[in-house]
Every structure is written in C-alpha cells, then in structure tokens.
Amino acid sequence: METQELLGGWTKYHTLTSEDQQVFNEAMRGFVGVKYTPQEVSTQLVNGTNYRFRCDASMSGPQPMNWEAIVEIYAPIEGQPHVVSIQRI
C-alpha cells in the first residue's frame, strides 16, 4: 500500500515499511523500562520526516501492565532519528 505524502500534511495511519521499522528501532535504541511495539505509523514530510507510531506498550514486573501509546519520532535529513514525545492513549 503506497502512502501519499504532502509537505506539511500527515498521512493516514498505515502498516510499517521496513524503513519505518528501521527509524523506530534506531530512535528507541537503548530505551529501557517499557517495551513499545509499533502497530502502524503516520508520517509528515518536513525538513526531514516526523513519525507518529501507534504502539502497544507493556511493562513487566510483579504487576505487568499493557496500554497503547503514540511514539513521536523526528528523523532529520542528516543525522540520527530521535524520540520527540511518548503519549499514552
């Protein structure tokens, strides 16, 4: 499924491509405590790309917890992608 990207506009949520997954993995490298598993993504073309990953989130321990979250990541044209925010939904 191809997504149409408009400068400044967000795409509809869609299945992750291998490139989307790679951006997510790079930005989340070293993140500990909560496991985020992306289910779908929306992108916005700017000076680089903004990503909104809709994720299943989980935390293990004596009382395991599960919830959904939006992980926002910015991937500059040059440089490493990084997490901008994580919001529980």
Disulfide bonds with the S-S distance in Angstrom:
none
